[in-house]
Amino acid sequence: NAGVTQTPKFRILKIGQSMTLQCTQDMNHNYMYWYRQDPGMGLKLIYYSVGAGITDKGEVPNGYNVSRSTTEDFPLRLELAAPSQTSVYFCASSDRAKNIQYFGAGTRLSVL
Amino acid sequence: QKEVEQDPGPLSVPEGAIVSLNCTYSNSAFQYFMWYRQYSRKGPELLMYTYSSGNKEDGRFTAQVDKSSKYISLFIRDSQPSDSATYLCAMRYSGGGADGLTFGKGTHLIIQP
């Protein structure tokens, strides 16, 4: 009964470093999403995917990249990390029918 | 004007009180409305899911949508300390696409024992 699993839970990066945030779901959902949540703010959509091989930009895509090679996995790549990318990142997935989104526990990222 | 407005609180009420949480929105194209609960350092979990206008009840929780006023509410009856969390309203457009959700900033709710 895992649902949406995100790794790592916490990470500290130095400015200019790169990293990949991992997300996997076991619900066979077609749709997957990446959001970021800043203190006192709602969640902002970074990227989303409607299926393997198909991705699209959300509201705040700059500085990020994604790929979707399988139904289960949707990694988020940060290139050249900047302090503005300090945030909590949430991955979500949903089915095509009702599009109810289920969230992972989040990755807390600090860029110093 | 932001698309979704939600008072961040904190809202502090005594145990057993009825809680009212609200969001207003500006885009009349929103058709699906959700309330998520988020405990500290956890991911959001879906509480209520409604389509278009009307009421939906689930246990102690009631969601209301008034599309004519662009206003949605979540009521919690017989509030418990375990209800203390941040409540996020969310909404999306109609259609079969994979639209992401548009969220309010969340209301931090504290239920005092």
HADDOCK unambig.tbl for C-alpha pairs under 7 A between the chains (distance, minus, plus):
assign (segid A and resid 31 and name CA) (segid B and resid 98 and name CA) 6.53 0.50 0.50
assign (segid A and resid 40 and name CA) (segid B and resid 105 and name CA) 6.25 0.50 0.50
assign (segid A and resid 41 and name CA) (segid B and resid 105 and name CA) 4.52 0.50 0.50
assign (segid A and resid 42 and name CA) (segid B and resid 103 and name CA) 5.38 0.50 0.50
assign (segid A and resid 42 and name CA) (segid B and resid 104 and name CA) 5.27 0.50 0.50
assign (segid A and resid 42 and name CA) (segid B and resid 105 and name CA) 3.79 0.50 0.50
assign (segid A and resid 42 and name CA) (segid B and resid 106 and name CA) 6.32 0.50 0.50
assign (segid A and resid 43 and name CA) (segid B and resid 103 and name CA) 5.95 0.50 0.50
assign (segid A and resid 45 and name CA) (segid B and resid 100 and name CA) 6.51 0.50 0.50
assign (segid A and resid 50 and name CA) (segid B and resid 98 and name CA) 6.33 0.50 0.50
assign (segid A and resid 102 and name CA) (segid B and resid 45 and name CA) 6.88 0.50 0.50
assign (segid A and resid 103 and name CA) (segid B and resid 43 and name CA) 5.79 0.50 0.50
assign (segid A and resid 103 and name CA) (segid B and resid 44 and name CA) 6.08 0.50 0.50
assign (segid A and resid 103 and name CA) (segid B and resid 45 and name CA) 6.78 0.50 0.50
assign (segid A and resid 104 and name CA) (segid B and resid 43 and name CA) 5.63 0.50 0.50
assign (segid A and resid 105 and name CA) (segid B and resid 42 and name CA) 5.13 0.50 0.50
assign (segid A and resid 105 and name CA) (segid B and resid 43 and name CA) 4.33 0.50 0.50
assign (segid A and resid 106 and name CA) (segid B and resid 42 and name CA) 6.84 0.50 0.50
assign (segid A and resid 106 and name CA) (segid B and resid 43 and name CA) 5.94 0.50 0.50
